[in-house]
Amino acid sequence: MARLRMRLTASADDTAALINRVSALEGIDSVEEVADLMPHMDDPDSSSAGLPDDIGPGSHLVLVRADNETAIRRALEVAEVCAHAMAIGLEVEDPTD
C-alpha cells in the first residue's frame, strides 16, 4: 500500500476541504488527519512564552493511503493545486522517515 504524509499550515476548515477533495479521487483508500508528534519548541526565555498560539493557522498532519503510486501522485497533484488556490502551506514529508 502506498502512502503520502503531508503537513499543512491551514485552518481546520481549509484542511477539511483539502482532505475531502483528495479522498474523492479514484484509487484513494483513506485520507485522515493524524496526531502531530512533532515537538513544538517554546523558548521559556522568550517574550512570547506562555502566550496562546491561536492567532494564525494551525499545523495539520494528513496521511493519504492508496492502492498504488499512481493514485498517490495524483493525490499530491490535487493537494498542490488546492494548497495554491487556498493559499495554505503544504509540506510533503519524506516517505523514508
C-alpha positions in Angstrom: 0.0 0.0 0.0 1.4 3.4 -1.0 1.2 6.4 1.4 1.7 10.1 1.4 2.3 12.3 4.5 1.6 16.0 4.2 1.9 18.8 6.7 -0.5 21.7 6.2 -0.4 25.1 7.6 -4.0 26.0 7.4 -7.3 26.5 9.2 -9.3 23.5 10.2 -11.9 24.3 7.5 -9.3 24.5 4.7 -7.7 21.3 5.9 -11.1 19.5 5.8 -11.7 20.9 2.3 -8.4 19.6 1.0 -9.0 16.2 2.7 -12.4 16.0 1.0 -11.0 16.7 -2.4 -8.2 14.2 -2.1 -10.4 11.5 -0.7 -12.8 11.8 -3.7 -10.0 10.6 -6.1 -10.2 7.2 -7.6 -7.8 4.7 -6.0 -7.5 6.5 -2.7 -8.2 4.2 0.3 -8.2 6.7 3.1 -7.3 10.3 3.9 -7.1 11.3 7.6 -5.7 13.8 9.9 -3.3 12.1 12.3 -1.9 13.2 15.6 1.1 15.6 15.3 4.0 14.1 17.2 6.4 16.9 16.2 7.6 18.7 19.3 6.8 22.4 19.2 9.7 24.2 20.8 8.8 27.0 23.2 11.7 29.1 24.5 11.0 29.7 28.2 13.1 32.9 28.0 11.1 34.3 25.0 9.0 37.4 25.4 6.1 35.4 23.9 6.5 32.5 26.3 3.1 31.3 27.7 1.0 33.3 25.2 -1.8 31.5 23.4 -1.0 30.4 19.9 -4.4 30.9 18.4 -3.8 33.9 16.1 -2.6 32.1 13.0 -3.5 29.0 11.2 -2.7 25.6 12.7 -0.5 22.8 11.6 -2.1 19.6 10.5 -0.6 16.3 9.6 -2.5 14.4 6.9 -1.9 10.8 5.9 -3.1 9.5 2.5 -3.2 5.8 1.7 -3.8 4.4 -1.7 -3.6 1.2 -3.8 -0.7 2.3 -5.9 1.9 5.0 -6.5 -0.1 6.5 -9.4 -3.0 7.3 -7.1 -0.5 8.9 -4.6 1.0 11.0 -7.4 -2.5 12.2 -8.4 -3.4 12.9 -4.7 -0.2 15.0 -4.4 -1.1 16.9 -7.6 -4.6 17.7 -6.4 -3.2 18.7 -2.9 -0.7 21.1 -4.5 -3.4 22.7 -6.7 -5.7 23.1 -3.7 -3.0 24.5 -1.5 -2.1 27.1 -4.1 -5.8 28.0 -4.6 -6.5 28.3 -0.9 -3.1 30.0 -0.1 -2.1 27.4 2.5 1.3 25.9 3.3 1.9 22.4 2.1 5.0 20.3 3.0 5.4 16.7 1.9 7.2 14.5 4.3 9.9 12.2 3.1 8.4 8.7 2.8 11.6 7.1 4.0 11.1 8.6 7.5 
